[in-house]
């Protein structure tokens, strides 16, 4: 069985988070069941973009603080970090750590923030698509990885949680190359599962106190969910989180890939929820992004035709020039280089756009909207 602990947490007040995390860890059998004393631990956060904690796009610093304190009690050496979108440099990391409130916590506790921007190529023999990949160096130099993710919906992948958060071990702009090489959602999410299985976190904690609904992972709307989740299995934790936001897990591409690989049972019968009941926490009107691949043509027409039609129906990024500050970030992060900066601002060449929505995800001002054609809404 794959145990998932579910505990209520209605605010980011330190005492409440600490109390509920302790219950969560006890549900799972105690921290020492997963983390060796005096070991070296990398805490992998969700710091996708430079956002303040109250914008709820990133792991909340109080959740980090409580987990880090528990590790220090075990005598562990703690390293905290992530590889956010954009350049993987010391200066960009510093800006993200400071804005997201992570720097302050690490200074208070005297723990290390990762500024080592070196990369290492690793072999992944169990990978389905990624037999080799380049990852951030701290991941391979520790005894354990703790994966602290955020409960959010995602415009491309439908949902982002335990599995997708580990995409952040791919350094900086290399993430954009993955989008470019694997524009099909099935292939891209297969790669996400490859990365997750390679990292194999010792423990995954999900921050669902206040999550994000709609066009996440950065441009959605904050939504109070009031939960913390914990599990040894990032696959199982995503199943429970989907149920809480009333999203059928079978409609999430990463979950589909996990089921196909038998990382989790097709009927999810191997997922056991401890602590509190899922049915008491379900949010029935949670807004799920509508941008999913239309695959009704699969097996009926040639694959090239299917890809063309799906691309047209998948929607397109559109610049909101009233909000745009012409910073050029969308152009810098675009994998196929389909965005050019002109006097009026960014111009998107939709003939080259691969619909990865990196521009939407990493825009600091939420100035990239996703537009869907009427025919998409009709088929949906």
C-alpha positions as CSV (number, residue, x, y, z in Angstrom):
1,X,0.0,0.0,0.0
2,X,1.0,3.6,-0.7
3,X,0.1,5.7,2.4
4,X,-0.9,9.3,2.1
5,X,-1.5,11.4,5.2
6,X,-4.1,14.1,4.9
7,X,-4.3,16.8,7.6
8,X,-6.3,20.1,7.8
9,X,-4.3,23.3,7.9
10,X,-6.3,26.5,7.5
11,X,-3.5,29.1,7.7
12,X,0.2,29.6,7.4
13,X,0.6,30.5,11.1
14,X,3.7,28.8,12.4
15,X,2.1,27.0,15.3
16,X,-0.7,25.6,13.2
17,X,1.6,24.4,10.4
18,X,4.0,22.9,12.9
19,X,1.2,21.0,14.7
20,X,-0.4,19.6,11.6
21,X,3.0,18.6,10.0
22,X,3.8,16.7,13.2
23,X,0.5,14.8,12.9
24,X,1.2,14.1,9.3
25,X,4.6,12.7,9.9
26,X,3.4,10.6,12.8
27,X,0.6,9.2,10.5
28,X,3.4,8.0,8.2
29,X,5.4,6.4,10.9
30,X,7.8,9.1,11.9
31,X,10.5,11.0,10.0
32,X,13.3,8.5,10.8
33,X,11.4,5.9,8.8
34,X,12.4,7.9,5.7
35,X,15.4,10.0,6.6
36,X,18.6,8.7,8.2
37,X,20.0,10.6,11.2
38,X,23.0,12.9,10.4
39,X,22.4,12.5,6.7
40,X,22.6,15.1,3.9
41,X,19.2,16.2,2.7
42,X,18.2,18.4,-0.3
43,X,14.8,20.1,0.1
44,X,13.4,20.6,-3.4
45,X,10.9,23.4,-3.4
46,X,8.5,24.7,-6.0
47,X,10.0,28.1,-6.9
48,X,8.8,28.3,-10.5
49,X,9.0,32.1,-10.7
50,X,9.9,35.1,-8.6
51,X,6.7,35.6,-6.6
52,X,5.9,36.7,-3.1
53,X,4.4,34.0,-0.7
54,X,0.9,35.7,-0.7
55,X,0.7,35.1,-4.5
56,X,0.6,31.4,-3.7
57,X,2.5,30.3,-6.9
58,X,5.4,28.9,-4.8
59,X,6.0,26.7,-1.7
60,X,5.2,28.8,1.4
61,X,8.3,29.5,3.5
62,X,6.6,28.5,6.8
63,X,6.1,24.9,5.4
64,X,9.8,24.9,4.6
65,X,10.7,26.2,8.1
66,X,8.8,23.4,9.9
67,X,10.2,20.6,7.7
68,X,13.7,22.0,8.0
69,X,13.5,22.2,11.8
70,X,12.5,18.5,11.9
71,X,15.5,17.6,9.9
72,X,17.8,19.6,12.1
73,X,16.5,17.7,15.1
74,X,17.8,14.6,13.4
75,X,21.2,16.2,13.0
76,X,20.8,16.4,9.2
77,X,22.8,18.8,7.0
78,X,20.0,20.6,5.1
79,X,20.4,22.2,1.6
80,X,17.4,24.1,0.1
81,X,16.9,24.9,-3.5
82,X,15.3,24.7,-6.9
83,X,16.0,25.5,-10.5
84,X,13.2,28.0,-11.4
85,X,12.3,28.9,-14.9
86,X,14.8,31.1,-16.8
87,X,18.5,31.3,-16.4
88,X,20.1,29.1,-13.7
89,X,22.6,31.6,-12.3
90,X,23.5,32.7,-8.8
91,X,22.0,36.1,-9.3
92,X,18.7,34.8,-10.6
93,X,18.5,32.3,-7.8
94,X,19.2,35.0,-5.2
95,X,16.3,37.1,-6.5
96,X,13.9,34.1,-6.4
97,X,15.0,33.0,-2.9
98,X,14.6,36.5,-1.5
99,X,11.3,37.3,-3.1
100,X,9.7,33.9,-2.3
101,X,10.7,34.4,1.4
102,X,13.0,31.4,1.4
103,X,16.2,33.3,2.0
104,X,14.9,34.7,5.3
105,X,14.0,31.2,6.6
106,X,17.3,29.7,5.7
107,X,19.2,32.6,7.4
108,X,17.1,32.2,10.5
109,X,17.7,28.5,10.8
110,X,21.3,28.6,9.6
111,X,20.8,26.2,6.7
112,X,22.3,26.3,3.3
113,X,20.7,27.8,0.2
114,X,21.9,26.2,-2.9
115,X,23.9,28.5,-5.2
116,X,25.9,25.7,-6.9
117,X,24.7,26.2,-10.5
118,X,26.8,23.3,-12.0
119,X,25.2,20.5,-13.8
120,X,25.8,16.8,-14.2
121,X,24.8,14.3,-16.8
122,X,23.3,11.2,-15.3
123,X,22.2,7.8,-16.6
124,X,18.6,6.8,-16.1
125,X,18.4,3.1,-17.2
126,X,14.7,2.8,-16.1
127,X,13.6,5.9,-18.0
128,X,11.2,5.4,-20.9
129,X,12.2,8.5,-22.9
130,X,15.1,10.0,-20.9
131,X,17.8,7.3,-20.6
132,X,20.3,10.1,-19.9
133,X,19.6,13.6,-18.6
134,X,21.3,16.6,-17.2
135,X,20.3,17.6,-13.6
136,X,21.4,20.1,-11.1
137,X,24.5,18.9,-9.2
138,X,23.1,19.0,-5.6
139,X,20.6,16.3,-6.4
140,X,23.3,13.7,-6.9
141,X,25.4,14.7,-3.9
142,X,22.9,14.1,-1.1
143,X,21.5,11.1,0.8
144,X,17.9,12.1,0.5
145,X,15.6,14.4,-1.4
146,X,12.5,15.9,0.2
147,X,10.0,17.1,-2.4
148,X,7.9,20.0,-1.1
149,X,5.4,20.8,-3.8
150,X,2.4,23.1,-4.2
151,X,-1.2,22.0,-5.0
152,X,-2.0,23.8,-8.2
153,X,-3.7,23.3,-11.6
154,X,-1.6,23.7,-14.7
155,X,-2.6,25.1,-18.1
156,X,-0.6,22.5,-20.1
157,X,-0.4,19.4,-17.8
158,X,-3.8,20.0,-16.1
159,X,-2.4,19.4,-12.6
160,X,1.0,20.0,-11.0
161,X,2.0,18.3,-7.7
162,X,4.4,15.8,-6.5
163,X,5.5,14.3,-9.9
164,X,5.7,17.5,-11.9
165,X,7.5,19.5,-9.2
166,X,10.6,17.4,-9.8
167,X,10.9,18.9,-13.3
168,X,12.8,21.6,-11.3
169,X,15.9,19.4,-11.1
170,X,16.4,20.1,-14.8
171,X,18.7,23.2,-14.9
172,X,17.3,26.5,-16.0
173,X,16.7,27.0,-19.7
174,X,17.2,23.3,-20.4
175,X,13.6,22.9,-19.4
176,X,12.6,25.0,-22.4
177,X,14.6,22.5,-24.6
178,X,12.5,19.7,-23.2
179,X,9.3,21.5,-24.2
180,X,10.7,22.1,-27.7
181,X,11.8,18.5,-28.2
182,X,8.6,17.0,-26.8
183,X,5.7,19.3,-27.8
184,X,3.1,16.4,-27.4
185,X,1.7,16.3,-23.9
186,X,2.0,12.5,-23.8
187,X,5.8,12.6,-24.5
188,X,6.4,15.5,-22.2
189,X,4.6,13.9,-19.3
190,X,6.4,10.6,-20.0
191,X,9.6,12.6,-19.5
192,X,8.3,14.1,-16.2
193,X,7.7,10.6,-14.9
194,X,11.2,9.6,-16.0
195,X,12.6,12.5,-14.0
196,X,10.5,11.7,-10.9
197,X,11.5,8.1,-10.9
198,X,15.1,9.0,-11.2
199,X,15.1,11.4,-8.3
200,X,12.9,9.1,-6.2
201,X,12.3,11.5,-3.3
202,X,12.4,10.0,0.2
203,X,9.3,12.0,1.2
204,X,6.9,14.3,-0.6
205,X,5.0,17.0,1.2
206,X,2.3,19.0,-0.5
207,X,1.4,22.6,0.5
208,X,-2.3,22.8,-0.1
209,X,-3.2,25.4,2.6
210,X,-3.9,27.9,-0.2
211,X,-3.5,26.5,-3.7
212,X,-4.1,27.8,-7.2
213,X,-7.0,27.1,-9.5
214,X,-7.6,27.9,-13.1
215,X,-4.7,28.8,-15.4
216,X,-1.8,27.8,-13.1
217,X,0.9,27.3,-12.3
218,X,1.5,31.0,-11.9
219,X,-1.3,32.9,-13.6
220,X,-4.2,31.2,-11.9
221,X,-6.3,32.3,-8.9
222,X,-5.5,31.6,-5.3
223,X,-8.0,29.2,-3.7
224,X,-8.1,28.2,0.0
225,X,-8.0,24.4,0.2
226,X,-6.9,24.0,3.8
227,X,-4.8,20.8,3.6
228,X,-1.3,19.5,4.0
229,X,-0.5,16.1,2.4
230,X,2.5,13.8,2.9
231,X,3.6,10.5,1.4
232,X,6.6,8.4,0.5
233,X,5.0,8.2,-3.0
234,X,4.7,11.3,-5.2
235,X,2.4,9.3,-7.4
236,X,-0.1,8.5,-4.7
237,X,0.0,12.0,-3.3
238,X,-1.1,13.4,-6.7
239,X,-4.1,11.0,-6.7
240,X,-5.4,12.2,-3.3
241,X,-4.8,15.9,-4.2
242,X,-6.8,15.4,-7.5
243,X,-9.7,13.9,-5.6
244,X,-9.7,16.9,-3.2
245,X,-10.0,19.4,-6.0
246,X,-12.7,17.2,-7.7
247,X,-10.5,16.4,-10.6
248,X,-10.6,12.9,-12.1
249,X,-7.0,11.6,-11.7
250,X,-7.5,9.6,-14.9
251,X,-7.7,12.9,-16.8
252,X,-4.2,14.0,-15.6
253,X,-1.5,13.1,-18.1
254,X,1.2,12.4,-15.5
255,X,-1.2,10.1,-13.7
256,X,-2.0,8.3,-17.0
257,X,1.7,7.7,-17.5
258,X,2.2,6.4,-13.9
259,X,-0.7,3.9,-14.4
260,X,0.7,2.7,-17.7
261,X,4.0,2.0,-16.0
262,X,2.3,0.3,-13.1
263,X,3.7,2.7,-10.6
264,X,0.2,2.8,-9.3
265,X,-2.9,0.6,-9.7
266,X,-5.3,1.5,-12.4
267,X,-8.2,1.8,-9.9
268,X,-5.9,3.4,-7.3
269,X,-6.8,0.6,-4.9
270,X,-3.2,0.7,-3.5
271,X,-3.6,4.3,-2.2
272,X,-4.4,4.4,1.5
273,X,-5.4,7.8,3.1
274,X,-4.4,8.3,6.7
275,X,-5.3,11.0,9.2
276,X,-8.5,12.7,7.9
277,X,-11.1,11.7,5.2
278,X,-10.8,13.0,1.7
279,X,-14.6,13.3,1.3
280,X,-14.6,15.9,4.1
281,X,-12.2,18.1,2.1
282,X,-13.5,17.9,-1.5
283,X,-14.0,21.3,-3.3
284,X,-16.6,20.6,-5.9
285,X,-16.3,23.9,-7.8
286,X,-12.5,24.0,-8.1
287,X,-11.7,25.6,-11.5
288,X,-9.8,23.2,-13.7
289,X,-7.9,24.6,-16.8
290,X,-9.7,23.6,-20.1
291,X,-6.6,23.4,-22.3
292,X,-6.3,19.6,-22.9
293,X,-5.4,17.8,-26.0
294,X,-8.2,16.9,-28.3
295,X,-7.5,13.3,-29.3
296,X,-10.8,12.2,-30.9
297,X,-8.9,11.8,-34.3
298,X,-6.4,9.3,-32.9
299,X,-6.3,6.2,-35.1
300,X,-8.7,7.7,-37.6
301,X,-6.4,10.0,-39.5
302,X,-2.6,10.1,-40.0
303,X,-0.6,11.3,-36.9
304,X,0.6,14.4,-38.8
305,X,-3.0,15.4,-39.4
306,X,-4.0,14.7,-35.8
307,X,-1.1,16.8,-34.5
308,X,-2.1,19.7,-36.8
309,X,-5.7,19.7,-35.7
310,X,-4.8,19.3,-32.0
311,X,-2.4,22.2,-32.2
312,X,-5.1,24.4,-33.7
313,X,-7.7,23.4,-31.1
314,X,-5.3,23.6,-28.2
315,X,-5.6,27.4,-28.0
316,X,-2.9,30.0,-28.3
317,X,-1.0,32.5,-26.2
318,X,-2.1,36.1,-26.7
319,X,-0.3,39.1,-25.3
320,X,-2.3,41.4,-23.1
321,X,-0.6,44.7,-24.0
322,X,-2.4,46.6,-21.2
323,X,-0.6,44.5,-18.6
324,X,2.7,43.9,-20.6
325,X,5.7,45.8,-19.3
326,X,7.9,44.8,-22.3
327,X,10.4,43.0,-20.1
328,X,11.2,40.4,-22.8
329,X,11.0,37.5,-20.4
330,X,8.5,35.6,-22.7
331,X,10.9,35.9,-25.6
332,X,13.9,34.7,-23.5
333,X,12.1,31.6,-22.3
334,X,10.3,30.6,-25.5
335,X,11.8,27.2,-26.5
336,X,11.2,27.5,-30.3
337,X,12.1,31.2,-30.3
338,X,8.7,32.1,-31.6
339,X,8.4,35.4,-29.8
340,X,10.1,38.6,-31.0
341,X,10.3,41.9,-29.2
342,X,9.1,44.9,-31.2
343,X,8.2,48.5,-30.2
344,X,4.7,47.6,-29.1
345,X,6.0,44.6,-27.2
346,X,6.3,40.9,-27.8
347,X,4.9,39.4,-31.1
348,X,4.2,35.7,-31.2
349,X,4.6,33.8,-34.4
350,X,1.9,31.1,-34.0
351,X,3.3,29.1,-36.9
352,X,6.3,28.3,-34.8
353,X,4.6,28.2,-31.4
354,X,4.5,24.7,-29.9
355,X,1.9,25.5,-27.3
356,X,4.1,24.7,-24.3
357,X,2.9,28.0,-22.7
358,X,6.2,28.8,-21.1
359,X,5.5,32.4,-21.9
360,X,2.2,32.2,-19.9
361,X,3.8,30.4,-17.0
362,X,6.8,32.6,-16.6
363,X,5.4,36.1,-17.3
364,X,5.9,38.2,-14.2
365,X,2.8,40.3,-14.8
366,X,0.3,37.6,-16.0
367,X,0.2,39.5,-19.3
368,X,-0.1,36.3,-21.5
369,X,-3.6,35.0,-21.8
370,X,-4.6,31.7,-23.3
371,X,-7.3,31.9,-25.9
372,X,-9.3,28.9,-27.1
373,X,-11.4,28.8,-30.4
374,X,-15.1,28.2,-30.2
375,X,-14.7,24.8,-31.8
376,X,-12.5,23.7,-28.9
377,X,-15.2,24.7,-26.4
378,X,-17.8,22.9,-28.5
379,X,-15.9,19.6,-28.6
380,X,-15.1,19.9,-24.9
